[in-house]
Amino acid sequence: KWVGHDNSEILDELGDLLNSYDRNDWNCMNHLVTKFNSLVKKIREEKKKGGKVEHTRPTRQMLRHIIQQVYNTAISDPNELNHYEPFTPEVYGETSFELINQMIDQISPIASDNKFLDLGSGVGPVVLQVAALTECQLC
């Protein structure tokens, strides 16, 4: 359902499919994904013909959704990340999406000649966020 937020062409083409699918039905999901993929391919080919292939970044709202989906898939039980003795170098803590946005806004512009290093990056959402939202050469 998030697709239309960043690309109205896809939203228009998918129409009611985005509101009527059954994610527990393989055939329904296969149809939706196949239709989505063919639309993306068509849009990319049209833009190539016009000589303007755009590499756009996701909106922050879309990126938050993507990172949350990746996290939910990678980490089955977040509580398992916190089995460490307090006040030791092993303590695990997560930085919020909003805080990283504030940090990016404070140090912007982050140009293509900049590099970003996240010491103790945990499961990596901060690195993913910086890579997706900035022109940073290396994360």
Steps between C-alpha positions, in 0.01 A plus 500: 500500500798728547588485130268781400658743744816513290364415157148600400532320163517165676220592738277596208576179308455266796178671595281292730749212510681674786181505707362157418787251520516210745855465628425146614408392146807410293323544165372843599843614620670353193261695276563823691880460498506401131287802408716732714826369350371537143392859573840588644671345198271693263563831679878447500500414129293809418739720696800341328347579160454859609863511608423568863554208731451641844658360809269650757520449870202379699302739714580479868159345562565230240852437630372462855259235376773318305745500792229379737414214263867401470542517877188291564626238257856492635426521874242252621524605867651845575529410868769248406725794412508618861652214697803695616633614833404866560765772460741282303619553141268215399177690573278519193282801434313611192484849357159616382421582138399852606828564680701395194288735287583783742870414481491492119322836494756652740807395300352546153597534229662158490674497163637223279852558632389423858526164673283375785624259765271353764711347774305220662235503230299214652258366241569795269189719472698822550737414215204412276327827586804718433576316174141539380452865595834660414750528218766344723766321296555215744307372801 
